[in-house]
């Protein structure tokens, strides 16, 4: 039964129409509030008084403080009453009818109902005392949603078209009551009313913060969704109808799936039941989301829009849940099985439209690029969020990681297919998002038994490639269980050879055959000639003979020492291994002649140097280069071509630095795969996914390379480009192939790659230290990539070379739009770079979680530049007054980032002082000097200009 309206109010509530006292310290009475009895007798009085206050506020730039505070107190009184009554009694319409009031209230009754329902729901919940709980009911969430939306509108009423006439309403009053009610007139902390307001405020602030920091979210409340132009009219976009053949017929055109990611648990988002195809992500969520959605329901909707919503908007077709969801209704997963069919049909329709109606095709391209960009930005936003949509939904962190990773793989694969099909000029899927998400796959692969160095060496580490790697077992055990337990992402311990403990392996564990040694004097004689000759070996089954490389065709053997085939001429190899290698060589050239470092490179230091100098010519002149690697040899001939390529990519042969030139200089590269000899180019030809015998007349021009294969093919492109005797490579391209490779001796790096850039290692071998060899190498190359100074690597310490990296093996592919070069001279690196100059006074230094952070405020251009110094510890003393850009200009988008270097440009006086006293030089690594220009007299703060620099 409801309380007696005439009964005395509970503690802290007065029965007078004029006074209401809240119980709190000080026992302050606040006049002007309506009593419980008055509310019941005259509910319209309270509502109209609140409405009058709200209307009065709309005519002022800011709310009249006294009236607004009174309205807040009245609202608190309503909430307090809600904790002691029920919705039937307080429902505004029923109250008005009960007491005979016919006054029309201008404020919509629905707002009162939402507020009252939220309060009643809160007070009946066992979690009401837990102000930090996210498990609030639907009415509570609905009220928060309305409060957030009104606050957003109020904040933007002067900026957002259509909201300039916004009027404050009840929800806005609730929001201000929650956040601004002074303690002196707040309800007691011991009352349920106070708990309700605190919880409501906390939930509201969290929701506001999340929404305002998620501008790209596909949810309907994001700025990107609000900015979308929803097309409500039926428009003929000219897109061909999907599935002109059945799915089974489409499947018959493909050799297999070319898009894969691990099955993703489905959190219950409802996709089916909406007949229209939504052409934007925001439209998809607007149709499905209600104000009462819980955070878990938001998480499930986010998953749905980033999968089904993305595919439908991109392909502009209706996709039923049954096509992609697998499992029982209570435990479903989103699988990639049929996505290849959808993508093939999508690309076929696009190519057909591009040929039949180029104008409509261009319009479709614009829409597709917008959808892909929106999805990529939304994913990046959630990856970077302090608490993303899935985490807010209460999902366990491992589930969050794997869901983001699977969706990222889908977005990357779709972007990749759009790129190779000419739909987009560059992939909208950012490298930062990719690097953030790869960690999930990398951890899974390590747990499965892969070597950490091997999987980090999968360059480029595309999500699609890592997802494919998860489907196959790690490389076979070579020696013992756990042989990679001590490996790190920086080094594979297993492949580091200690020559003092090194022993050769036989072809079988029980073999004890003796070593065979080639005629040592013959090898030494040919290497010792005035014009040294490359020695090659022949084996007749009993003994070896030495010939010259010019005597006929020969095979050059490429291997890694960790497989037990390492040696020198004087020591030889086990007879079983010599016989094995000779038998393989006879299958490739009639004479069976072969060159192998273990038999043709002596220990004698002067002659060993000669053999090393001849190394590049040795592989370049060979008729065939045969790769013998234990991991590759363990592959089965029946393996799919992609798995064979992945085994090659993760093999010891691909990890070693010396083998790079051996593969890149080969005129014909062959791998031993089990008992077969497989030419490298045949592996890539077998990667086509379209059935060669299929009739593709309906989709001419469709050529699909699996997204998981494209990355690996780019990092192994030399496999498909046979070399000639005169083949050379640019240093920039060689650097891209070096990532993921290592050598047991750091000083060998420049020698091992010198032949690729047409540099003789003779002068490099004259030095012993890593630094001297790198300096000599760069001088011999002379023309180096302009982006080399930006490499995140330890630099040399020589004057004129403090811009140069100490190693090239860990730089990776240089970020350069063009192959622009700079010139390496003994005095420094000469090149043209874009500068942004500052005054030293405009720079502030602080520490950030990423390291040392510089903020440069340019008042003249109203800009702020932020730079992170990746050196730890930073050099001291530290001075800079300019930024040298990697590209030709700053990124055009606000908030975008780019590679740069902080440098110091000396004034005329400082430059003169430095010439007279080199010790006065600053300790920054690359000391620049403007060439043919007054150093800094004409450089204004914030000026962006291109100048010729000498980096020293």
Secondary structure, 3 states (H helix, E strand, C coil): CCCCCCCCCCCCCCCCCCEEECCCCCCCEEECCCCHHHHHHCHHHHHHHHHHHHHHHHCCCCCCHHHHHHHHHHHHHHHHHHCCCCHHHHCHHHHHHHCCCCCCCCCCHHHHHHHHHHHHHHHCCCCCCCCCCCCCCHHHHHHHHHHHHHHHHHHHCCCCCCCCCCCCCHHHHHHHHHHHCCHHHCCCCCCHHHHHHHHHHHHHHHHHHHHHCCCCCCCCCCHHHHHCCCCCCCCCCCCCCCCCCCHHHHHHHECCCCCCCCCEECCCCCCCCCCCCCCCHHHHHHHHCCCCCCHHHHHHHHHHHHHHHHHHHHHCCCCCHHHHEECCCCCCEECCCCHHHHHHHHHHHHHHHHHHCHHHHHHHHHHHHHHHHHHHHHHHHHHHCCCCHHHHCCCCHHHHHHHHHHHHHHHHHHHHHHHHCCCCCCCCCCHHHHHHHHHHHHHHHHHCCCCHHHHHCCCCCCHHHHHHHHCCCCCCCCCCCCCCCCCECCECHHHCCCCCCCCCCCCCCCCCCCEECCCHHHHHHHHHCCCCCCEEEEECCCCEEEEEHHHCCCEEEECCHHHCCCCCCCCCEEHHHHHHHHHHHHCCCCCCCEECHHHHCCCCHHHHHHHHHCHHHHHHHCCEEEECCHHHHCCCCCCCHHHHHHHHHCCHHHHECHHHHHHHCCCCEEEEECCEEEEHHHHHHCCCCECCCCCCHHHCCCCCCCHHHHHHHHHCHHHHCCCCCCCCCCHHHHHHHHCCCECCCHHHHHHHHHHHHCCCCHHHHCCCCHHHHHHHHHHHHCEEEHHHHHCCCCECCCCCCCCCECCCCCCCCCCCCCCCEEEEECCEEEEEEEEEECCHHHEEEEEECCEEEEEEEECCCCEEEEEEECCCCCCCCCCCCEEEECCCCCCCCCCCCCCEEEECCCCHHHHHHHHHCHHHCCCCCCCEEECCCCCCCCCCCCCEEEEEEEEC
